[in-house]
Amino acid sequence: MLERFHVPEDIAVRVNQEDMRATLVDIFTKLGMPENDADQSADVLMYADIRGVESHGVSNMMRSYVAGFQEGTINPNPKTRIIREAAAVCTIDSDQGLGLVVGPQAMNEAIERADKYGIGSVSVTNGRHFGAAGYHAAMALEKDMIGIAMTTGGVTVVPTHGAERLVGLNPIAIAAPTRDEPPFIFDASMSSVAGNKITLAKRLGVQAMPGWIAQSDGTPLMDESDIPDDYMILPLGGTREVGSHKGYSLAVMIEILSGVLSGGAAGPHRRAGASHHFVAYKIDAFTDVDGFKDDLDQYMKSLTESKPAPGHDRVTYAGLPEHEEEKERLENGIPYHPEVIDWFRSISAELELPARL
C-alpha cells in the first residue's frame, strides 16, 4: 500500500484483530450465514487487514457485503455444485454465494485435483466478490504448491484510447512457497489503481496520482488532482506510452479465463455476477520441492540484497512488505479510520449485536 492510503497514526484507532474478527462473525451470522462460513469470511477479511491490504479489508468491503445480504443479492446459504468437469478441471456454480466462502472451497478443489493430477484448475460462475485474491492463492503454499487466483472486478475501467467503461478491475494473485524467506505473494488488479483504493483516497481526503483515472470523456488525468465525481479508471500503465495496453490486455485475459470460460460472459455483457478462476500447481509433479524452495529463496534474497536506486532504502518483492506489516499489526493492533469504527458501532447497534469495538 502506498503511504497515502494509510490512516494517519494521529487519528488511527488501533483494534486487536481478535475483536474485529469476532465483530465480523457476529454480523455475518446475524445476516444468515452458518457459523463456519462466517468464520471463513472473517478470515479472508482479516488476512487483508493484518497484512495492510486495506482496500480489501473490512473498511471498504463490509458495507457492500451487508447491503448485499440485506438486498438479497448475496445468498447466505449457497448450494454450490459442480456443473462441468474433466479430470484436473471443473466449473462450479456459486449460487450467488459470497466469494469469501466459495473462493476457498474452489481453491481447495483445485488443490485436491492438483494433488492427483499435478495441476488443478477451477472456474466459478454465478458468484459474488471474493475479497483479496492473495488469500486464495496463498492457500496452496502449505501444500507445497503454487497458487493462482483471479476474478472479475467491477466494470469501471476504460480500454486504452477508449472513453467507455468496458473492462473490469480484474485482480490476479500468484503465491509461491519459499523455505526461509517470506513467500512470494503478488496480488494486484490490472487497473492503474484498485477501485477500492479510490474509496480509501476519498475517505482520507488525498488526491489521485497521475495516470490513475480519466475524465468522463476518457481523457487521462496526468497531474495529481482531486477525484471528480464522474471518473473512469485507467488500465495498469495509465496511458499507451507507458504500457496501458499491457494492463488492458491482461484485464481482458482475466475476463476470458474467469468470465467467458465459466459461461458467465465478459465485461458489460456479464450475466452471472462475479466469476473466478483458480489454479494450483503441485511442485513435485514438475521438479524437486526442496530444490524449488532453495532456488526461490536464493532469488528472493538476491532481490532484497540488491543495490537500491538513489532515494530508496532497499529493494523488496511482492509479499515481503505485507509479511513485515503482519508482524507489526499482530503486535500493536490494526489501525482503522475513526469513521470506520463509527460505522461498525452503528451497524452492530442496528443489528442488536454486542459492542466489541
HUMO-V888770 format. One line per field, one symbol per residue. psi: psi as a letter, one per 20 degrees, with the letter a starting at -180 (. if undefined). A space follows every 50 residues. Layout:
BEGIN
psi->???
END
This chain:
BEGIN
psi->pqhiiqpphiiqoppphhggghgggggghhjjqqhghgggghggghgghh jjmhhjahghhhggggggghijipoimqnqqpiqqodiqrppoikkqpih ghghghhhghgghhhgihqpppqprlarpjbphhgggihigijlrpqpqr qoaqnjpqqpjrjqoiqrgmqqqpppqrfhqqqoopoqrjrhqphhhhgg gghikqrqqpjgrqrijippojqprqorhorqpqrphfrhhkkhhggghh ghghgghggghijjaqcijpjkbqqrpqpppogiihrpgghghgghgggg hhghjrpqqpjqhrparphghhghhggghhgirppqqhhgggghhghggh jlrqni.
END
